[in-house]
Amino acid sequence: MADGVNVPSGMGGLVKFKEEYESKFNLKPTHIVVFVILIVVFRVALGFFIK
């Protein structure tokens, strides 16, 4: 055993996390970029129409 390693007796390698996370929303990075561009275009259009 390694010297100087303190591991709590109840948690020595027994904690397991789910590796696959399944979300209700599956968005690709291109969807996010297009959405941000649409928001910017909408904001610029509002600037022209509400003067």
Secondary structure, 3 states (H helix, E strand, C coil): CCCCCCCCCCCCCCCCCCCCCCCCCCCCHHHHHHHHHHHHHHHHHHHHHCC
